[in-house]
Amino acid sequence: MKIKQILTGIELVIADLEVDLNGALRTSPSLCALLRDDHGKEIVVPLNTPDGRPIFMNMDNAIVSGS
């Protein structure tokens, strides 16, 4: 294994995410990457599933921050 690139401008945060699972709203603290898009908006990308399993960083899962 080797490091290809170190990404800058990304913070690791714990975000309390709300998700609809089978018709029920659930909240879960999740490890996320916090970054800014090209327009300066904060983007949160979850790094684990609601039940705590790790996942790869995928921009398709990005959530625009409400703050």
CHARMM-style PDB file with segment names, atoms N, HN, CA, C and O in Angstrom:
ATOM      1  N   MET     1       0.859  -1.166   0.000  1.00  0.00      PROA
ATOM      2  CA  MET     1       0.000   0.000   0.000  1.00  0.00      PROA
ATOM      3  C   MET     1       0.905   1.228   0.000  1.00  0.00      PROA
ATOM      4  O   MET     1       1.951   1.239   0.649  1.00  0.00      PROA
ATOM      5  N   LYS     2       0.492   2.263  -0.735  1.00  0.00      PROA
ATOM      6  HN  LYS     2      -0.358   2.254  -1.262  1.00  0.00      PROA
ATOM      7  CA  LYS     2       1.268   3.495  -0.743  1.00  0.00      PROA
ATOM      8  C   LYS     2       0.336   4.697  -0.747  1.00  0.00      PROA
ATOM      9  O   LYS     2      -0.818   4.600  -1.165  1.00  0.00      PROA
ATOM     10  N   ILE     3       0.840   5.812  -0.285  1.00  0.00      PROA
ATOM     11  HN  ILE     3       1.778   5.891   0.054  1.00  0.00      PROA
ATOM     12  CA  ILE     3       0.072   7.061  -0.271  1.00  0.00      PROA
ATOM     13  C   ILE     3       0.223   7.710  -1.632  1.00  0.00      PROA
ATOM     14  O   ILE     3       1.339   7.999  -2.065  1.00  0.00      PROA
ATOM     15  N   LYS     4      -0.890   7.942  -2.311  1.00  0.00      PROA
ATOM     16  HN  LYS     4      -1.797   7.707  -1.960  1.00  0.00      PROA
ATOM     17  CA  LYS     4      -0.867   8.599  -3.614  1.00  0.00      PROA
ATOM     18  C   LYS     4      -0.928  10.107  -3.467  1.00  0.00      PROA
ATOM     19  O   LYS     4      -0.295  10.840  -4.227  1.00  0.00      PROA
ATOM     20  N   GLN     5      -1.706  10.576  -2.468  1.00  0.00      PROA
ATOM     21  HN  GLN     5      -2.220   9.980  -1.851  1.00  0.00      PROA
ATOM     22  CA  GLN     5      -1.917  12.012  -2.330  1.00  0.00      PROA
ATOM     23  C   GLN     5      -2.472  12.294  -0.930  1.00  0.00      PROA
ATOM     24  O   GLN     5      -3.267  11.516  -0.404  1.00  0.00      PROA
ATOM     25  N   ILE     6      -2.054  13.398  -0.340  1.00  0.00      PROA
ATOM     26  HN  ILE     6      -1.408  14.031  -0.767  1.00  0.00      PROA
ATOM     27  CA  ILE     6      -2.625  13.876   0.913  1.00  0.00      PROA
ATOM     28  C   ILE     6      -3.603  14.990   0.543  1.00  0.00      PROA
ATOM     29  O   ILE     6      -3.209  15.990  -0.057  1.00  0.00      PROA
ATOM     30  N   LEU     7      -4.860  14.820   0.895  1.00  0.00      PROA
ATOM     31  HN  LEU     7      -5.180  14.007   1.382  1.00  0.00      PROA
ATOM     32  CA  LEU     7      -5.873  15.828   0.584  1.00  0.00      PROA
ATOM     33  C   LEU     7      -5.822  16.935   1.638  1.00  0.00      PROA
ATOM     34  O   LEU     7      -5.728  16.657   2.834  1.00  0.00      PROA
ATOM     35  N   THR     8      -5.882  18.168   1.195  1.00  0.00      PROA
ATOM     36  HN  THR     8      -5.958  18.394   0.223  1.00  0.00      PROA
ATOM     37  CA  THR     8      -5.861  19.297   2.124  1.00  0.00      PROA
ATOM     38  C   THR     8      -7.228  19.969   2.124  1.00  0.00      PROA
ATOM     39  O   THR     8      -8.034  19.771   1.215  1.00  0.00      PROA
ATOM     40  N   GLY     9      -7.468  20.750   3.141  1.00  0.00      PROA
ATOM     41  HN  GLY     9      -6.814  20.911   3.880  1.00  0.00      PROA
ATOM     42  CA  GLY     9      -8.732  21.471   3.230  1.00  0.00      PROA
ATOM     43  C   GLY     9      -9.891  20.602   3.685  1.00  0.00      PROA
ATOM     44  O   GLY     9     -11.050  20.988   3.529  1.00  0.00      PROA
ATOM     45  N   ILE    10      -9.602  19.439   4.244  1.00  0.00      PROA
ATOM     46  HN  ILE    10      -8.661  19.125   4.371  1.00  0.00      PROA
ATOM     47  CA  ILE    10     -10.648  18.538   4.729  1.00  0.00      PROA
ATOM     48  C   ILE    10     -10.479  18.351   6.230  1.00  0.00      PROA
ATOM     49  O   ILE    10      -9.377  18.079   6.707  1.00  0.00      PROA
ATOM     50  N   GLU    11     -11.572  18.498   6.973  1.00  0.00      PROA
ATOM     51  HN  GLU    11     -12.467  18.719   6.586  1.00  0.00      PROA
ATOM     52  CA  GLU    11     -11.579  18.247   8.408  1.00  0.00      PROA
ATOM     53  C   GLU    11     -12.350  16.968   8.679  1.00  0.00      PROA
ATOM     54  O   GLU    11     -13.317  16.667   7.980  1.00  0.00      PROA
ATOM     55  N   LEU    12     -11.936  16.219   9.680  1.00  0.00      PROA
ATOM     56  HN  LEU    12     -11.150  16.464  10.248  1.00  0.00      PROA
ATOM     57  CA  LEU    12     -12.734  15.090  10.149  1.00  0.00      PROA
ATOM     58  C   LEU    12     -13.603  15.587  11.291  1.00  0.00      PROA
ATOM     59  O   LEU    12     -13.104  16.203  12.233  1.00  0.00      PROA
ATOM     60  N   VAL    13     -14.905  15.320  11.212  1.00  0.00      PROA
ATOM     61  HN  VAL    13     -15.311  14.820  10.447  1.00  0.00      PROA
ATOM     62  CA  VAL    13     -15.857  15.765  12.227  1.00  0.00      PROA
ATOM     63  C   VAL    13     -16.804  14.624  12.572  1.00  0.00      PROA
ATOM     64  O   VAL    13     -16.951  13.671  11.806  1.00  0.00      PROA
ATOM     65  N   ILE    14     -17.436  14.730  13.716  1.00  0.00      PROA
ATOM     66  HN  ILE    14     -17.317  15.504  14.338  1.00  0.00      PROA
ATOM     67  CA  ILE    14     -18.531  13.838  14.085  1.00  0.00      PROA
ATOM     68  C   ILE    14     -19.814  14.643  13.883  1.00  0.00      PROA
ATOM     69  O   ILE    14     -20.011  15.668  14.537  1.00  0.00      PROA
ATOM     70  N   ALA    15     -20.675  14.192  12.995  1.00  0.00      PROA
ATOM     71  HN  ALA    15     -20.515  13.360  12.464  1.00  0.00      PROA
ATOM     72  CA  ALA    15     -21.940  14.884  12.709  1.00  0.00      PROA
ATOM     73  C   ALA    15     -23.102  13.998  13.155  1.00  0.00      PROA
ATOM     74  O   ALA    15     -23.080  12.785  12.948  1.00  0.00      PROA
ATOM     75  N   ASP    16     -24.100  14.603  13.758  1.00  0.00      PROA
ATOM     76  HN  ASP    16     -24.118  15.589  13.926  1.00  0.00      PROA
ATOM     77  CA  ASP    16     -25.314  13.872  14.133  1.00  0.00      PROA
ATOM     78  C   ASP    16     -26.226  13.886  12.914  1.00  0.00      PROA
ATOM     79  O   ASP    16     -26.898  14.881  12.647  1.00  0.00      PROA
ATOM     80  N   LEU    17     -26.248  12.784  12.178  1.00  0.00      PROA
ATOM     81  HN  LEU    17     -25.701  11.975  12.395  1.00  0.00      PROA
ATOM     82  CA  LEU    17     -27.018  12.703  10.938  1.00  0.00      PROA
ATOM     83  C   LEU    17     -28.377  12.063  11.180  1.00  0.00      PROA
ATOM     84  O   LEU    17     -28.522  11.164  12.009  1.00  0.00      PROA
ATOM     85  N   GLU    18     -29.364  12.544  10.440  1.00  0.00      PROA
ATOM     86  HN  GLU    18     -29.246  13.274   9.767  1.00  0.00      PROA
ATOM     87  CA  GLU    18     -30.708  11.987  10.494  1.00  0.00      PROA
ATOM     88  C   GLU    18     -30.954  11.251   9.183  1.00  0.00      PROA
ATOM     89  O   GLU    18     -30.704  11.788   8.103  1.00  0.00      PROA
ATOM     90  N   VAL    19     -31.445  10.022   9.285  1.00  0.00      PROA
ATOM     91  HN  VAL    19     -31.647   9.587  10.162  1.00  0.00      PROA
ATOM     92  CA  VAL    19     -31.668   9.209   8.091  1.00  0.00      PROA
ATOM     93  C   VAL    19     -33.007   8.497   8.219  1.00  0.00      PROA
ATOM     94  O   VAL    19     -33.418   8.120   9.317  1.00  0.00      PROA
ATOM     95  N   ASP    20     -33.686   8.315   7.085  1.00  0.00      PROA
ATOM     96  HN  ASP    20     -33.353   8.622   6.193  1.00  0.00      PROA
ATOM     97  CA  ASP    20     -34.952   7.595   7.047  1.00  0.00      PROA
ATOM     98  C   ASP    20     -34.648   6.129   6.750  1.00  0.00      PROA
ATOM     99  O   ASP    20     -34.230   5.795   5.641  1.00  0.00      PROA
ATOM    100  N   LEU    21     -34.855   5.257   7.727  1.00  0.00      PROA
ATOM    101  HN  LEU    21     -35.194   5.528   8.628  1.00  0.00      PROA
ATOM    102  CA  LEU    21     -34.636   3.826   7.559  1.00  0.00      PROA
ATOM    103  C   LEU    21     -35.962   3.096   7.669  1.00  0.00      PROA
ATOM    104  O   LEU    21     -36.556   3.019   8.744  1.00  0.00      PROA
ATOM    105  N   ASN    22     -36.414   2.568   6.557  1.00  0.00      PROA
ATOM    106  HN  ASN    22     -35.932   2.630   5.683  1.00  0.00      PROA
ATOM    107  CA  ASN    22     -37.668   1.807   6.513  1.00  0.00      PROA
ATOM    108  C   ASN    22     -38.845   2.583   7.105  1.00  0.00      PROA
ATOM    109  O   ASN    22     -39.653   2.022   7.846  1.00  0.00      PROA
ATOM    110  N   GLY    23     -38.940   3.866   6.779  1.00  0.00      PROA
ATOM    111  HN  GLY    23     -38.284   4.321   6.177  1.00  0.00      PROA
ATOM    112  CA  GLY    23     -40.055   4.685   7.222  1.00  0.00      PROA
ATOM    113  C   GLY    23     -39.907   5.291   8.596  1.00  0.00      PROA
ATOM    114  O   GLY    23     -40.800   6.012   9.042  1.00  0.00      PROA
ATOM    115  N   ALA    24     -38.803   5.021   9.291  1.00  0.00      PROA
ATOM    116  HN  ALA    24     -38.078   4.435   8.929  1.00  0.00      PROA
ATOM    117  CA  ALA    24     -38.577   5.589  10.622  1.00  0.00      PROA
ATOM    118  C   ALA    24     -37.355   6.506  10.571  1.00  0.00      PROA
ATOM    119  O   ALA    24     -36.318   6.143  10.016  1.00  0.00      PROA
ATOM    120  N   LEU    25     -37.490   7.708  11.163  1.00  0.00      PROA
ATOM    121  HN  LEU    25     -38.332   8.003  11.614  1.00  0.00      PROA
ATOM    122  CA  LEU    25     -36.356   8.624  11.230  1.00  0.00      PROA
ATOM    123  C   LEU    25     -35.433   8.195  12.357  1.00  0.00      PROA
ATOM    124  O   LEU    25     -35.872   7.989  13.489  1.00  0.00      PROA
ATOM    125  N   ARG    26     -34.163   8.065  12.043  1.00  0.00      PROA
ATOM    126  HN  ARG    26     -33.807   8.232  11.124  1.00  0.00      PROA
ATOM    127  CA  ARG    26     -33.154   7.683  13.030  1.00  0.00      PROA
ATOM    128  C   ARG    26     -32.042   8.725  12.992  1.00  0.00      PROA
ATOM    129  O   ARG    26     -31.742   9.291  11.941  1.00  0.00      PROA
ATOM    130  N   THR    27     -31.441   8.968  14.143  1.00  0.00      PROA
ATOM    131  HN  THR    27     -31.684   8.507  14.997  1.00  0.00      PROA
ATOM    132  CA  THR    27     -30.265   9.832  14.197  1.00  0.00      PROA
ATOM    133  C   THR    27     -29.083   9.002  14.667  1.00  0.00      PROA
ATOM    134  O   THR    27     -29.229   8.045  15.428  1.00  0.00      PROA
ATOM    135  N   SER    28     -27.923   9.392  14.199  1.00  0.00      PROA
ATOM    136  HN  SER    28     -27.804  10.169  13.581  1.00  0.00      PROA
ATOM    137  CA  SER    28     -26.730   8.632  14.529  1.00  0.00      PROA
ATOM    138  C   SER    28     -25.511   9.529  14.408  1.00  0.00      PROA
ATOM    139  O   SER    28     -25.352  10.219  13.401  1.00  0.00      PROA
ATOM    140  N   PRO    29     -24.637   9.533  15.429  1.00  0.00      PROA
ATOM    141  CA  PRO    29     -23.373  10.256  15.260  1.00  0.00      PROA
ATOM    142  C   PRO    29     -22.526   9.514  14.238  1.00  0.00      PROA
ATOM    143  O   PRO    29     -22.346   8.300  14.334  1.00  0.00      PROA
ATOM    144  N   SER    30     -22.008  10.241  13.264  1.00  0.00      PROA
ATOM    145  HN  SER    30     -22.154  11.227  13.186  1.00  0.00      PROA
ATOM    146  CA  SER    30     -21.257   9.623  12.169  1.00  0.00      PROA
ATOM    147  C   SER    30     -19.961  10.369  11.925  1.00  0.00      PROA
ATOM    148  O   SER    30     -19.919  11.598  11.990  1.00  0.00      PROA
ATOM    149  N   LEU    31     -18.902   9.621  11.645  1.00  0.00      PROA
ATOM    150  HN  LEU    31     -18.936   8.623  11.592  1.00  0.00      PROA
ATOM    151  CA  LEU    31     -17.636  10.227  11.249  1.00  0.00      PROA
ATOM    152  C   LEU    31     -17.809  10.750   9.825  1.00  0.00      PROA
ATOM    153  O   LEU    31     -18.265  10.026   8.940  1.00  0.00      PROA
ATOM    154  N   CYS    32     -17.440  12.019   9.612  1.00  0.00      PROA
ATOM    155  HN  CYS    32     -17.070  12.608  10.331  1.00  0.00      PROA
ATOM    156  CA  CYS    32     -17.634  12.650   8.303  1.00  0.00      PROA
ATOM    157  C   CYS    32     -16.414  13.477   7.923  1.00  0.00      PROA
ATOM    158  O   CYS    32     -15.642  13.915   8.776  1.00  0.00      PROA
ATOM    159  N   ALA    33     -16.266  13.677   6.628  1.00  0.00      PROA
ATOM    160  HN  ALA    33     -16.893  13.321   5.935  1.00  0.00      PROA
ATOM    161  CA  ALA    33     -15.284  14.619   6.092  1.00  0.00      PROA
ATOM    162  C   ALA    33     -16.023  15.919   5.813  1.00  0.00      PROA
ATOM    163  O   ALA    33     -17.074  15.911   5.172  1.00  0.00      PROA
ATOM    164  N   LEU    34     -15.480  17.035   6.289  1.00  0.00      PROA
ATOM    165  HN  LEU    34     -14.626  17.042   6.809  1.00  0.00      PROA
ATOM    166  CA  LEU    34     -16.071  18.354   6.072  1.00  0.00      PROA
ATOM    167  C   LEU    34     -15.148  19.124   5.133  1.00  0.00      PROA
ATOM    168  O   LEU    34     -13.962  19.296   5.418  1.00  0.00      PROA
ATOM    169  N   LEU    35     -15.702  19.586   4.010  1.00  0.00      PROA
ATOM    170  HN  LEU    35     -16.664  19.446   3.779  1.00  0.00      PROA
ATOM    171  CA  LEU    35     -14.918  20.340   3.034  1.00  0.00      PROA
ATOM    172  C   LEU    35     -15.789  21.388   2.383  1.00  0.00      PROA
ATOM    173  O   LEU    35     -16.997  21.430   2.618  1.00  0.00      PROA
ATOM    174  N   ARG    36     -15.191  22.228   1.570  1.00  0.00      PROA
ATOM    175  HN  ARG    36     -14.210  22.193   1.379  1.00  0.00      PROA
ATOM    176  CA  ARG    36     -15.937  23.274   0.849  1.00  0.00      PROA
ATOM    177  C   ARG    36     -15.931  22.967  -0.640  1.00  0.00      PROA
ATOM    178  O   ARG    36     -14.926  22.525  -1.197  1.00  0.00      PROA
ATOM    179  N   ASP    37     -17.092  23.214  -1.282  1.00  0.00      PROA
ATOM    180  HN  ASP    37     -17.908  23.573  -0.829  1.00  0.00      PROA
ATOM    181  CA  ASP    37     -17.166  22.993  -2.727  1.00  0.00      PROA
ATOM    182  C   ASP    37     -16.601  24.212  -3.465  1.00  0.00      PROA
ATOM    183  O   ASP    37     -16.076  25.129  -2.833  1.00  0.00      PROA
ATOM    184  N   ASP    38     -16.704  24.224  -4.771  1.00  0.00      PROA
ATOM    185  HN  ASP    38     -17.131  23.479  -5.284  1.00  0.00      PROA
ATOM    186  CA  ASP    38     -16.151  25.310  -5.586  1.00  0.00      PROA
ATOM    187  C   ASP    38     -16.819  26.654  -5.340  1.00  0.00      PROA
ATOM    188  O   ASP    38     -16.259  27.698  -5.673  1.00  0.00      PROA
ATOM    189  N   HSD    39     -18.027  26.632  -4.751  1.00  0.00      PROA
ATOM    190  HN  HSD    39     -18.482  25.784  -4.480  1.00  0.00      PROA
ATOM    191  CA  HSD    39     -18.765  27.868  -4.478  1.00  0.00      PROA
ATOM    192  C   HSD    39     -18.657  28.287  -3.017  1.00  0.00      PROA
ATOM    193  O   HSD    39     -19.318  29.238  -2.600  1.00  0.00      PROA
ATOM    194  N   GLY    40     -17.830  27.588  -2.231  1.00  0.00      PROA
ATOM    195  HN  GLY    40     -17.293  26.815  -2.570  1.00  0.00      PROA
ATOM    196  CA  GLY    40     -17.619  27.949  -0.830  1.00  0.00      PROA
ATOM    197  C   GLY    40     -18.616  27.350   0.142  1.00  0.00      PROA
ATOM    198  O   GLY    40     -18.545  27.628   1.339  1.00  0.00      PROA
ATOM    199  N   LYS    41     -19.549  26.531  -0.342  1.00  0.00      PROA
ATOM    200  HN  LYS    41     -19.607  26.305  -1.314  1.00  0.00      PROA
ATOM    201  CA  LYS    41     -20.522  25.901   0.556  1.00  0.00      PROA
ATOM    202  C   LYS    41     -19.885  24.721   1.268  1.00  0.00      PROA
ATOM    203  O   LYS    41     -19.094  23.982   0.682  1.00  0.00      PROA
ATOM    204  N   GLU    42     -20.241  24.547   2.562  1.00  0.00      PROA
ATOM    205  HN  GLU    42     -20.883  25.147   3.038  1.00  0.00      PROA
ATOM    206  CA  GLU    42     -19.729  23.407   3.313  1.00  0.00      PROA
ATOM    207  C   GLU    42     -20.423  22.127   2.864  1.00  0.00      PROA
ATOM    208  O   GLU    42     -21.646  22.083   2.729  1.00  0.00      PROA
ATOM    209  N   ILE    43     -19.636  21.102   2.638  1.00  0.00      PROA
ATOM    210  HN  ILE    43     -18.642  21.138   2.748  1.00  0.00      PROA
ATOM    211  CA  ILE    43     -20.123  19.793   2.217  1.00  0.00      PROA
ATOM    212  C   ILE    43     -19.695  18.784   3.285  1.00  0.00      PROA
ATOM    213  O   ILE    43     -18.547  18.790   3.728  1.00  0.00      PROA
ATOM    214  N   VAL    44     -20.621  17.926   3.691  1.00  0.00      PROA
ATOM    215  HN  VAL    44     -21.554  17.922   3.331  1.00  0.00      PROA
ATOM    216  CA  VAL    44     -20.345  16.872   4.660  1.00  0.00      PROA
ATOM    217  C   VAL    44     -20.477  15.534   3.939  1.00  0.00      PROA
ATOM    218  O   VAL    44     -21.507  15.244   3.332  1.00  0.00      PROA
ATOM    219  N   VAL    45     -19.422  14.723   4.011  1.00  0.00      PROA
ATOM    220  HN  VAL    45     -18.584  14.959   4.504  1.00  0.00      PROA
ATOM    221  CA  VAL    45     -19.420  13.412   3.362  1.00  0.00      PROA
ATOM    222  C   VAL    45     -19.290  12.341   4.443  1.00  0.00      PROA
ATOM    223  O   VAL    45     -18.236  12.236   5.070  1.00  0.00      PROA
ATOM    224  N   PRO    46     -20.341  11.539   4.680  1.00  0.00      PROA
ATOM    225  CA  PRO    46     -20.264  10.487   5.704  1.00  0.00      PROA
ATOM    226  C   PRO    46     -19.184   9.457   5.372  1.00  0.00      PROA
ATOM    227  O   PRO    46     -18.989   9.084   4.215  1.00  0.00      PROA
ATOM    228  N   LEU    47     -18.489   9.010   6.419  1.00  0.00      PROA
ATOM    229  HN  LEU    47     -18.647   9.313   7.358  1.00  0.00      PROA
ATOM    230  CA  LEU    47     -17.442   8.002   6.265  1.00  0.00      PROA
ATOM    231  C   LEU    47     -17.820   6.689   6.928  1.00  0.00      PROA
ATOM    232  O   LEU    47     -17.025   5.749   6.955  1.00  0.00      PROA
ATOM    233  N   ASN    48     -19.049   6.623   7.470  1.00  0.00      PROA
ATOM    234  HN  ASN    48     -19.694   7.386   7.448  1.00  0.00      PROA
ATOM    235  CA  ASN    48     -19.563   5.356   7.979  1.00  0.00      PROA
ATOM    236  C   ASN    48     -21.074   5.316   7.787  1.00  0.00      PROA
ATOM    237  O   ASN    48     -21.726   6.348   7.634  1.00  0.00      PROA
ATOM    238  N   THR    49     -21.613   4.099   7.798  1.00  0.00      PROA
ATOM    239  HN  THR    49     -21.083   3.260   7.922  1.00  0.00      PROA
ATOM    240  CA  THR    49     -23.061   3.902   7.648  1.00  0.00      PROA
ATOM    241  C   THR    49     -23.754   4.230   8.968  1.00  0.00      PROA
ATOM    242  O   THR    49     -23.088   4.343   9.997  1.00  0.00      PROA
ATOM    243  N   PRO    50     -25.079   4.384   8.958  1.00  0.00      PROA
ATOM    244  CA  PRO    50     -25.787   4.683  10.215  1.00  0.00      PROA
ATOM    245  C   PRO    50     -25.562   3.639  11.313  1.00  0.00      PROA
ATOM    246  O   PRO    50     -25.680   3.954  12.497  1.00  0.00      PROA
ATOM    247  N   ASP    51     -25.241   2.410  10.933  1.00  0.00      PROA
ATOM    248  HN  ASP    51     -25.145   2.154   9.971  1.00  0.00      PROA
ATOM    249  CA  ASP    51     -24.994   1.397  11.969  1.00  0.00      PROA
ATOM    250  C   ASP    51     -23.509   1.270  12.315  1.00  0.00      PROA
ATOM    251  O   ASP    51     -23.112   0.328  13.000  1.00  0.00      PROA
ATOM    252  N   GLY    52     -22.678   2.224  11.841  1.00  0.00      PROA
ATOM    253  HN  GLY    52     -23.001   2.989  11.284  1.00  0.00      PROA
ATOM    254  CA  GLY    52     -21.290   2.296  12.268  1.00  0.00      PROA
ATOM    255  C   GLY    52     -20.265   1.620  11.387  1.00  0.00      PROA
ATOM    256  O   GLY    52     -19.073   1.676  11.690  1.00  0.00      PROA
ATOM    257  N   ARG    53     -20.686   0.978  10.303  1.00  0.00      PROA
ATOM    258  HN  ARG    53     -21.654   0.932  10.057  1.00  0.00      PROA
ATOM    259  CA  ARG    53     -19.716   0.319   9.421  1.00  0.00      PROA
ATOM    260  C   ARG    53     -18.998   1.355   8.563  1.00  0.00      PROA
ATOM    261  O   ARG    53     -19.641   2.255   8.024  1.00  0.00      PROA
ATOM    262  N   PRO    54     -17.673   1.245   8.428  1.00  0.00      PROA
ATOM    263  CA  PRO    54     -16.930   2.221   7.622  1.00  0.00      PROA
ATOM    264  C   PRO    54     -17.236   2.086   6.137  1.00  0.00      PROA
ATOM    265  O   PRO    54     -17.483   0.987   5.639  1.00  0.00      PROA
ATOM    266  N   ILE    55     -17.217   3.224   5.432  1.00  0.00      PROA
ATOM    267  HN  ILE    55     -17.017   4.117   5.836  1.00  0.00      PROA
ATOM    268  CA  ILE    55     -17.390   3.239   3.979  1.00  0.00      PROA
ATOM    269  C   ILE    55     -16.341   4.168   3.381  1.00  0.00      PROA
ATOM    270  O   ILE    55     -15.814   5.035   4.078  1.00  0.00      PROA
ATOM    271  N   PHE    56     -16.035   3.997   2.106  1.00  0.00      PROA
ATOM    272  HN  PHE    56     -16.463   3.293   1.540  1.00  0.00      PROA
ATOM    273  CA  PHE    56     -15.104   4.882   1.426  1.00  0.00      PROA
ATOM    274  C   PHE    56     -15.761   6.241   1.202  1.00  0.00      PROA
ATOM    275  O   PHE    56     -16.976   6.340   1.033  1.00  0.00      PROA
ATOM    276  N   MET    57     -14.938   7.280   1.205  1.00  0.00      PROA
ATOM    277  HN  MET    57     -13.951   7.200   1.342  1.00  0.00      PROA
ATOM    278  CA  MET    57     -15.433   8.626   0.929  1.00  0.00      PROA
ATOM    279  C   MET    57     -15.961   8.663  -0.497  1.00  0.00      PROA
ATOM    280  O   MET    57     -15.226   8.385  -1.445  1.00  0.00      PROA
ATOM    281  N   ASN    58     -17.245   9.008  -0.648  1.00  0.00      PROA
ATOM    282  HN  ASN    58     -17.842   9.234   0.122  1.00  0.00      PROA
ATOM    283  CA  ASN    58     -17.893   9.025  -1.955  1.00  0.00      PROA
ATOM    284  C   ASN    58     -18.664  10.330  -2.072  1.00  0.00      PROA
ATOM    285  O   ASN    58     -19.596  10.573  -1.306  1.00  0.00      PROA
ATOM    286  N   MET    59     -18.280  11.173  -3.031  1.00  0.00      PROA
ATOM    287  HN  MET    59     -17.522  10.976  -3.654  1.00  0.00      PROA
ATOM    288  CA  MET    59     -18.931  12.477  -3.178  1.00  0.00      PROA
ATOM    289  C   MET    59     -20.403  12.349  -3.564  1.00  0.00      PROA
ATOM    290  O   MET    59     -21.154  13.314  -3.421  1.00  0.00      PROA
ATOM    291  N   ASP    60     -20.834  11.188  -4.047  1.00  0.00      PROA
ATOM    292  HN  ASP    60     -20.224  10.404  -4.163  1.00  0.00      PROA
ATOM    293  CA  ASP    60     -22.255  10.978  -4.319  1.00  0.00      PROA
ATOM    294  C   ASP    60     -23.072  10.985  -3.028  1.00  0.00      PROA
ATOM    295  O   ASP    60     -24.283  11.200  -3.070  1.00  0.00      PROA
ATOM    296  N   ASN    61     -22.427  10.753  -1.878  1.00  0.00      PROA
ATOM    297  HN  ASN    61     -21.443  10.578  -1.843  1.00  0.00      PROA
ATOM    298  CA  ASN    61     -23.103  10.757  -0.578  1.00  0.00      PROA
ATOM    299  C   ASN    61     -23.028  12.114   0.113  1.00  0.00      PROA
ATOM    300  O   ASN    61     -23.474  12.249   1.253  1.00  0.00      PROA
ATOM    301  N   ALA    62     -22.474  13.115  -0.552  1.00  0.00      PROA
ATOM    302  HN  ALA    62     -22.111  13.005  -1.478  1.00  0.00      PROA
ATOM    303  CA  ALA    62     -22.261  14.437   0.065  1.00  0.00      PROA
ATOM    304  C   ALA    62     -23.588  15.105   0.426  1.00  0.00      PROA
ATOM    305  O   ALA    62     -24.588  14.988  -0.282  1.00  0.00      PROA
ATOM    306  N   ILE    63     -23.554  15.812   1.562  1.00  0.00      PROA
ATOM    307  HN  ILE    63     -22.742  15.907   2.137  1.00  0.00      PROA
ATOM    308  CA  ILE    63     -24.710  16.562   2.063  1.00  0.00      PROA
ATOM    309  C   ILE    63     -24.265  18.011   2.189  1.00  0.00      PROA
ATOM    310  O   ILE    63     -23.236  18.284   2.808  1.00  0.00      PROA
ATOM    311  N   VAL    64     -25.022  18.950   1.614  1.00  0.00      PROA
ATOM    312  HN  VAL    64     -25.857  18.729   1.111  1.00  0.00      PROA
ATOM    313  CA  VAL    64     -24.707  20.368   1.769  1.00  0.00      PROA
ATOM    314  C   VAL    64     -25.108  20.768   3.184  1.00  0.00      PROA
ATOM    315  O   VAL    64     -26.236  20.528   3.612  1.00  0.00      PROA
ATOM    316  N   SER    65     -24.161  21.386   3.911  1.00  0.00      PROA
ATOM    317  HN  SER    65     -23.244  21.581   3.563  1.00  0.00      PROA
ATOM    318  CA  SER    65     -24.406  21.785   5.294  1.00  0.00      PROA
ATOM    319  C   SER    65     -25.434  22.899   5.349  1.00  0.00      PROA
ATOM    320  O   SER    65     -25.424  23.805   4.515  1.00  0.00      PROA
ATOM    321  N   GLY    66     -26.319  22.831   6.329  1.00  0.00      PROA
ATOM    322  HN  GLY    66     -26.328  22.096   7.007  1.00  0.00      PROA
ATOM    323  CA  GLY    66     -27.346  23.840   6.497  1.00  0.00      PROA
ATOM    324  C   GLY    66     -26.855  25.087   7.186  1.00  0.00      PROA
ATOM    325  O   GLY    66     -27.557  26.099   7.201  1.00  0.00      PROA
ATOM    326  N   SER    67     -25.660  25.043   7.762  1.00  0.00      PROA
ATOM    327  HN  SER    67     -25.090  24.222   7.750  1.00  0.00      PROA
ATOM    328  CA  SER    67     -25.152  26.212   8.488  1.00  0.00      PROA
ATOM    329  C   SER    67     -24.251  27.069   7.640  1.00  0.00      PROA
ATOM    330  OT1 SER    67     -23.746  28.088   8.111  1.00  0.00      PROA
TER     331      SER     67
END
